[in-house]
């Protein structure tokens, strides 16, 4: 055992509130408090720095030790933080004896209730997004028939999901359709029907591909289709080719007016050329 005056003994701190370096029994270390309360050492250091929860004891070497009273204050801080109070609000409750604590907690409860409501709405939105990605269309069979007409095949969204489900355009389509109700779908359907009538009328009137009127219809076509997903000019060219080659698309347009599928493809091609796009090499991008 070393003599009392040995230079190797830790010196006793001379300032009030300090303890010897070896006096861990006088309180808990930062690490011990961190483990006991489930908060990070960094948070404890921050609360110390801002004066929210300072340890009552400190060794000559600067090590912090928390007393039982310190631990009680920290318990309250953790509880108040868990219910969402900010550090300034916690400080006011702990330090101001005149504050209406029940009133402050009721106000916090109101904020928590509002936050819960927002989270429930977010959860419902996520459910709709998931359904939209998997189904493509969040309308009942009756709503689909009413909005899209008797020729609508309710298997088409499933087929589209199987065909395009791994593409970026399906992702964007699903994200947009997730929050559309029947009225919005009806407005989109009406816009497409109006466009089809305008295309038929223009073809009947002898509008030529590349003319100002034809190019205007091509731009209108891009705007209407953009309600589903962003449509570049090259993508529009690919759609025009599909209208002519795909039996279902061709039947739709040629059912409106004989030869309309080919005419629509021709006006899209002519507009693309005016924008320095070669229709023969256009890709879906």
N, C-alpha and C positions, 0 to 999 in steps of 0.2 A: 504494500500500500504506500502511495506517495505521501510525503509530509504535507501539511496544510499549506506551506508556503511554496510548494513546487511550482516552477514556471510553466509546467505542462498542464496544470489545471485550467479549465475554462474560466475566465473572469466573470464575476457576477455583474450583470448590467447595473448601471448606476442610476438610470432614469426611472421614474415612476411608471408602473405598468409593465415593466420588462421583467423577464425571468432568465435564469441561467440557461445556457445552450443545452444542458443536459436535463432540463426540467420538463420533459414531455408529459409527466404525470399531471402537470398543472392544467392541461387542456389537450385538445385534439389538433393534430397537424392538418394542413391543407389537404393532403392526400387522404387522411382518415375521414375528414368531413366530406370530401368529394365522394368517397365510396359510400358513406352512410346515407347521404342525401340524394345521391344519383345525379349530381351536377358536376360539370367539368371544373378542373382546377382553374382553367382560364376564366370561367364565369366568376369563381370566387375571387380571383385576383382583380377582375374588373369591378366587382361590387365593392371591394376594398378601396380601389383607386378613386371611385366616385363617391365614397363615403356612405354607401348604402348599408354595408355590413362589414365593419372593420373588426378584426380580431382584437380582443382586449389585451392579449399578451403578445409580446414579441421579444425574442432573445437578442442578446447583444450583437449576434451575427445577422440579425434581420429576419430570422425564421418566425413565421406566424403560428400562434396557438390560439384556438377558439375555446372559450369557456362554455359552461352550460347555458348561461344567458345568451351568449353569442349564437349557440346552436338553436335556441328557441326562436330567436329573430330570423335565423336562416330558414327554419322550418316554415315560418309564416311567409317569408319571401317566396319560397318554392311553391307553397299553396296558392298564393295570389298570382304568381306567374302562370301556374297551371290553368287558372280560370281566365287567363287572357289579359290581366292587368299589365300595363306598361310599368317600367321602372320608376317613372316619375309619380305615377299613381300609387305604387307600392310605398314609395318614400313618404308620400303625404299621409297615407293611412298609418304608417308606423311611427311617424315623427310628430304629427299634428294631433294633439289630444282633443281639439275641438271639432275635428272632421266627423261628419255623419257616416260612419262606417256602413251601417245597413243600407243607407241611401246610395253610397258608392257601389256597394255590391249589387243592389237592385239595378242600377244603371248598367253595370257590367253584364248582369243576367240578360237584360234587354239586348245588348250587343251580341251576346252569345246566341240568343234565340234567332236574331237576324242572320248571324253567320251560319247557323244550322240550316235555316231556310235556304240560304244561298247554296250551301253544300248539297242540300236535297235537290235543288234545281239543277246543279251541276251533275249530280248522279243521274238524274232523269235524262239530261242531255247526253251523257255518255252512253246510256242505254240506247237512246235513239241513234246515236252515231254508230254503235255496234250493229244494231239492226239494219241500218242503212247500208253499211259495208257488206253485210251478209245477204240482204234481200234486194237492195237497190231502190225499192219503192215502199214507202210506209203508208200505204192506202189499203183499205179493205177491198175485197173483190167487188162489192157493190159500188164503192166510190170510184174505182177504176173504170167500171162499165159506164157509170154516169158521166164521168169527166171525159174519158177518151173515146167513148162511143161503142156501139155494138161490135165493131170490127176488131176491137182491142183483144189481144190474147194475153191473159194474165200470166202466162208462162214466159213471155218475152223478158221481163226483168230478170228472171232466174237464168234464162239463156244468156242474157247480156253479162250477168255476173260470172257465169262459167267461161265466157269468151274473153272478157276484159278485166276480170277481177284482180289480176296481178299488175295492172297498168296504172300509171299516174293519173290518167284521165278518169278512170273509175274511182280512184280515191277522191278526186275533186268533185266528181258527180255525187258520190255518196255523202260527202261533207255538206254539199249544198242541199241535197234532197232531204237530209235528216231533219231539217227545221222548216220544211215546207208543208203547209196544210192544203186541204182541198181547194181553197180559193186561189192560192198561188199556182197550183197545178192547172186549174181551170184557165187562169190568165195566160199561162205559157201555152196551153193547148189552143186557146183562141188565137194567140199570136202566130202559131204555126199554121193554123187553118187560114188565117188572113193572108199569110205569105203564099200558101199553096194557091189560093184564088188569084193573087196578084201574078204569080208565075204563069198560070193558065191564061189569064187575060193578056199578059204580055206576049205569050207565044201566039195566041189567036190574032193579036194585032200585028204580027210580023216583026216584032222587035228582034234586032240582029245581035248576035254575040259580039261583045266589044263596044257596043254603043253605050252612051251615057246612061240610058234607062236600064239596060241589061246590067251594067256595072253597079248601078244603085241597088238593084235586086240582089246581086251577089253580096253586097255589103249588108243588106238587110238580113240575108240568110245567115251570115256570120254572127250578127248581133242576136238573132233569135236562138241559134244553136249555142251561143255562149252562155245561155241560161243554164245549160247542163254542165259545161266545162269550157275553159278557155280554148278558142279555136283559131289556130294560125292559118295563114293562107295555104300553106302546103298541106295541112290537115284537111282543109276544105276541099282541095283538089282530090285528095284520097276519098273523101266522102262522095264527091261527084262521080268518081269512078265506081264506087260501091252502089250508088243509086242506079246506075245503068246495068251493072253486072249481077248484082244480088237479086234473085227472083222476087223476094218479098218487097224490097225497096222499089224495084222496077214496077211491080204490080200496083204499088201504092200510087206512084206518080203517073203511070200510064192509065190507071183507073180514073184519074182526075182529067187527063187529056192524053189521047194517044200520042206517043212520041215525046211526052214531057220529060221522062227520065233522061233521055239522050240530050234534049235541049238544055236542061239544067246543067248537065255535065259540060256542055259546050260553052255556056256563058261563064261558068266557073273557070274553065280552062283559059278562056279569052282574058278574063280579068287577071288571072295569075300571070299570064304572059306580059300584061301591061305593068306588072310589078316585078319583072325580070325573074319569074319563076317558070322553069320548064315543066309543064304538066307531066311529061313522059318520065321525068326523073324525080318527081316530088315524092317525099316520104312523110310518114306520120311523125312530124316533129314541129 
